């Protein structure tokens, strides 16, 4: 876990918003890797075409399982 306090922290860590969950340095949503708009702000995840405030347990589980392959 990282604590970010400044916009410079966000740029340095490629932080696109909170909460951001990464497994082995990779974002849970692969398409977010291309985002370059870093900052200290809220983030949403896309689940079944809807915006949600947090990633689902299955998103986290799937990302962990992909690292085992």
N, CA, C and O atoms as a DFTB+ gen file, in Angstrom:
276 C
 N C O
     1  1       0.842      -1.164       0.000
     2  2       0.000       0.000       0.000
     3  2       0.893       1.234       0.000
     4  3       1.949       1.264       0.631
     5  1       0.436       2.253      -0.729
     6  2       1.151       3.517      -0.804
     7  2       0.248       4.633      -0.299
     8  3      -0.968       4.592      -0.485
     9  1       0.843       5.617       0.332
    10  2       0.117       6.822       0.721
    11  2       0.585       7.940      -0.199
    12  3       1.770       8.272      -0.246
    13  1      -0.358       8.510      -0.924
    14  2      -0.051       9.600      -1.841
    15  2      -0.545      10.898      -1.238
    16  3      -1.672      10.980      -0.750
    17  1       0.299      11.905      -1.276
    18  2      -0.066      13.186      -0.679
    19  2      -0.060      14.338      -1.670
    20  3      -0.664      15.379      -1.409
    21  1       0.606      14.172      -2.793
    22  2       0.735      15.274      -3.745
    23  2       0.460      14.797      -5.166
    24  3       0.544      13.602      -5.449
    25  1       0.131      15.729      -6.063
    26  2      -0.015      15.360      -7.470
    27  2       1.269      14.743      -8.038
    28  3       1.209      13.898      -8.931
    29  1       2.409      15.158      -7.529
    30  2       3.679      14.583      -7.981
    31  2       3.753      13.101      -7.605
    32  3       4.247      12.288      -8.386
    33  1       3.264      12.748      -6.416
    34  2       3.192      11.337      -6.014
    35  2       2.328      10.555      -7.002
    36  3       2.690       9.456      -7.421
    37  1       1.189      11.130      -7.366
    38  2       0.273      10.463      -8.295
    39  2       0.943      10.230      -9.644
    40  3       0.818       9.146     -10.213
    41  1       1.641      11.217     -10.158
    42  2       2.329      11.051     -11.448
    43  2       3.433      10.011     -11.347
    44  3       3.571       9.162     -12.228
    45  1       4.205      10.071     -10.298
    46  2       5.329       9.148     -10.123
    47  2       4.858       7.697     -10.053
    48  3       5.512       6.796     -10.578
    49  1       3.721       7.481      -9.402
    50  2       3.211       6.122      -9.223
    51  2       2.142       5.740     -10.244
    52  3       1.533       4.675     -10.142
    53  1       1.914       6.621     -11.240
    54  2       0.906       6.377     -12.276
    55  2      -0.454       6.069     -11.648
    56  3      -1.118       5.096     -12.005
    57  1      -0.840       6.910     -10.718
    58  2      -2.061       6.721      -9.940
    59  2      -3.217       7.423     -10.627
    60  3      -3.197       8.643     -10.796
    61  1      -4.240       6.647     -11.031
    62  2      -5.360       7.231     -11.775
    63  2      -6.570       7.529     -10.899
    64  3      -7.537       8.126     -11.374
    65  1      -6.536       7.131      -9.645
    66  2      -7.636       7.439      -8.741
    67  2      -7.782       6.398      -7.653
    68  3      -7.195       5.317      -7.708
    69  1      -8.583       6.757      -6.659
    70  2      -8.768       5.884      -5.503
    71  2     -10.183       5.321      -5.486
    72  3     -11.144       6.068      -5.670
    73  1     -10.323       4.035      -5.272
    74  2      -9.271       3.075      -4.954
    75  2      -8.655       2.484      -6.219
    76  3      -9.366       2.168      -7.173
    77  1      -7.357       2.340      -6.223
    78  2      -6.660       1.620      -7.285
    79  2      -6.097       0.352      -6.676
    80  3      -5.412       0.383      -5.653
    81  1      -6.396      -0.765      -7.321
    82  2      -5.887      -2.060      -6.870
    83  2      -5.019      -2.618      -7.984
    84  3      -5.451      -2.736      -9.130
    85  1      -3.796      -2.957      -7.629
    86  2      -2.866      -3.562      -8.582
    87  2      -2.379      -4.892      -8.020
    88  3      -2.144      -5.032      -6.820
    89  1      -2.235      -5.848      -8.901
    90  2      -1.677      -7.145      -8.546
    91  2      -0.386      -7.279      -9.339
    92  3      -0.402      -7.233     -10.569
    93  1       0.722      -7.442      -8.646
    94  2       2.043      -7.486      -9.292
    95  2       2.260      -6.279     -10.195
    96  3       2.839      -6.400     -11.274
    97  1       1.795      -5.119      -9.753
    98  2       2.009      -3.880     -10.492
    99  2       1.048      -3.628     -11.632
   100  3       1.133      -2.590     -12.289
   101  1       0.130      -4.556     -11.883
   102  2      -0.827      -4.401     -12.989
   103  2      -2.206      -4.048     -12.449
   104  3      -2.691      -4.649     -11.490
   105  1      -2.824      -3.062     -13.084
   106  2      -4.159      -2.636     -12.694
   107  2      -5.162      -3.767     -12.930
   108  3      -4.983      -4.581     -13.836
   109  1      -6.214      -3.812     -12.116
   110  2      -7.251      -4.828     -12.288
   111  2      -7.953      -4.710     -13.631
   112  3      -8.392      -5.715     -14.189
   113  1      -8.065      -3.504     -14.152
   114  2      -8.699      -3.283     -15.451
   115  2      -7.593      -3.034     -16.478
   116  3      -7.019      -1.946     -16.516
   117  1      -7.292      -4.030     -17.307
   118  2      -6.167      -3.911     -18.246
   119  2      -6.222      -2.666     -19.133
   120  3      -5.178      -2.102     -19.462
   121  1      -7.417      -2.232     -19.524
   122  2      -7.517      -1.054     -20.395
   123  2      -7.087       0.227     -19.686
   124  3      -6.857       1.242     -20.343
   125  1      -6.978       0.199     -18.377
   126  2      -6.558       1.389     -17.636
   127  2      -5.046       1.604     -17.695
   128  3      -4.562       2.668     -17.308
   129  1      -4.301       0.619     -18.168
   130  2      -2.844       0.763     -18.281
   131  2      -2.473       1.929     -19.197
   132  3      -1.424       2.551     -19.028
   133  1      -3.342       2.218     -20.168
   134  2      -3.046       3.270     -21.144
   135  2      -3.381       4.675     -20.630
   136  3      -2.980       5.662     -21.247
   137  1      -4.096       4.780     -19.530
   138  2      -4.496       6.081     -18.991
   139  2      -3.265       6.841     -18.499
   140  3      -2.432       6.293     -17.776
   141  1      -3.165       8.083     -18.892
   142  2      -2.035       8.922     -18.474
   143  2      -2.483      10.118     -17.646
   144  3      -1.667      10.970     -17.294
   145  1      -3.767      10.187     -17.335
   146  2      -4.328      11.299     -16.577
   147  2      -4.260      10.970     -15.085
   148  3      -5.258      10.561     -14.490
   149  1      -3.096      11.146     -14.490
   150  2      -2.865      10.771     -13.102
   151  2      -3.307      11.882     -12.158
   152  3      -3.244      13.063     -12.497
   153  1      -3.754      11.489     -10.974
   154  2      -4.126      12.505     -10.007
   155  2      -4.751      11.932      -8.756
   156  3      -5.035      10.738      -8.659
   157  1      -4.955      12.819      -7.804
   158  2      -5.577      12.470      -6.533
   159  2      -7.071      12.715      -6.660
   160  3      -7.545      13.831      -6.450
   161  1      -7.804      11.675      -7.003
   162  2      -9.249      11.795      -7.221
   163  2      -9.912      10.434      -7.021
   164  3      -9.239       9.425      -6.813
   165  1     -11.224      10.425      -7.087
   166  2     -11.971       9.172      -6.992
   167  2     -11.892       8.423      -8.312
   168  3     -11.662       9.008      -9.370
   169  1     -12.086       7.136      -8.222
   170  2     -12.049       6.281      -9.397
   171  2     -13.251       5.345      -9.367
   172  3     -13.753       4.988      -8.302
   173  1     -13.696       4.960     -10.545
   174  2     -14.786       3.992     -10.662
   175  2     -14.295       2.789     -11.450
   176  3     -13.354       2.882     -12.238
   177  1     -14.942       1.674     -11.223
   178  2     -14.672       0.448     -11.969
   179  2     -15.904       0.113     -12.788
   180  3     -17.021       0.485     -12.428
   181  1     -15.697      -0.586     -13.882
   182  2     -16.800      -0.987     -14.746
   183  2     -17.135      -2.453     -14.464
   184  3     -16.298      -3.338     -14.642
   185  1     -18.366      -2.693     -14.025
   186  2     -18.836      -4.046     -13.733
   187  2     -20.162      -4.238     -14.458
   188  3     -21.149      -3.564     -14.164
   189  1     -20.169      -5.159     -15.400
   190  2     -21.377      -5.426     -16.195
   191  2     -21.924      -4.152     -16.829
   192  3     -23.135      -3.936     -16.865
   193  1     -21.026      -3.314     -17.325
   194  2     -21.420      -2.090     -18.004
   195  2     -21.840      -0.952     -17.091
   196  3     -22.289       0.090     -17.566
   197  1     -21.698      -1.141     -15.780
   198  2     -22.091      -0.102     -14.831
   199  2     -20.879       0.387     -14.049
   200  3     -19.946      -0.371     -13.784
   201  1     -20.908       1.667     -13.684
   202  2     -19.845       2.224     -12.844
   203  2     -20.104       1.861     -11.388
   204  3     -21.207       2.040     -10.872
   205  1     -19.064       1.347     -10.738
   206  2     -19.153       1.038      -9.309
   207  2     -17.957       1.674      -8.607
   208  3     -16.942       1.967      -9.238
   209  1     -18.083       1.883      -7.306
   210  2     -17.047       2.589      -6.549
   211  2     -15.852       1.728      -6.166
   212  3     -14.774       2.252      -5.884
   213  1     -16.033       0.415      -6.155
   214  2     -14.964      -0.492      -5.738
   215  2     -14.901      -1.684      -6.675
   216  3     -15.921      -2.071      -7.244
   217  1     -13.720      -2.277      -6.848
   218  2     -13.647      -3.507      -7.635
   219  2     -14.353      -4.634      -6.877
   220  3     -14.407      -4.633      -5.647
   221  1     -14.885      -5.581      -7.623
   222  2     -15.558      -6.716      -6.993
   223  2     -14.533      -7.743      -6.520
   224  3     -13.384      -7.746      -6.961
   225  1     -14.969      -8.600      -5.626
   226  2     -14.098      -9.679      -5.160
   227  2     -13.660     -10.552      -6.326
   228  3     -12.513     -10.997      -6.378
   229  1     -14.575     -10.796      -7.265
   230  2     -14.218     -11.647      -8.407
   231  2     -13.173     -10.981      -9.301
   232  3     -12.335     -11.674      -9.879
   233  1     -13.203      -9.662      -9.425
   234  2     -12.172      -8.962     -10.202
   235  2     -10.801      -9.175      -9.566
   236  3      -9.818      -9.441     -10.257
   237  1     -10.751      -9.057      -8.254
   238  2      -9.482      -9.235      -7.542
   239  2      -9.030     -10.686      -7.629
   240  3      -7.857     -10.958      -7.886
   241  1      -9.952     -11.616      -7.417
   242  2      -9.632     -13.041      -7.491
   243  2      -9.111     -13.408      -8.884
   244  3      -8.110     -14.115      -9.006
   245  1      -9.787     -12.930      -9.930
   246  2      -9.357     -13.228     -11.303
   247  2      -7.958     -12.692     -11.576
   248  3      -7.145     -13.365     -12.209
   249  1      -7.677     -11.485     -11.102
   250  2      -6.348     -10.897     -11.316
   251  2      -5.273     -11.703     -10.601
   252  3      -4.184     -11.903     -11.140
   253  1      -5.568     -12.163      -9.400
   254  2      -4.602     -12.996      -8.668
   255  2      -4.384     -14.308      -9.400
   256  3      -3.248     -14.758      -9.549
   257  1      -5.466     -14.925      -9.858
   258  2      -5.346     -16.202     -10.566
   259  2      -4.547     -16.072     -11.859
   260  3      -3.828     -17.000     -12.230
   261  1      -4.657     -14.943     -12.548
   262  2      -3.886     -14.738     -13.782
   263  2      -2.390     -14.703     -13.505
   264  3      -1.591     -15.073     -14.365
   265  1      -2.009     -14.266     -12.324
   266  2      -0.577     -14.216     -12.003
   267  2      -0.014     -15.602     -11.742
   268  3       1.200     -15.799     -11.797
   269  1      -0.879     -16.559     -11.460
   270  2      -0.441     -17.924     -11.166
   271  2      -0.208     -18.744     -12.427
   272  3       0.381     -19.824     -12.367
   273  1      -0.667     -18.239     -13.569
   274  2      -0.546     -18.999     -14.829
   275  2       0.800     -18.800     -15.464
   276  3       1.071     -19.363     -16.524
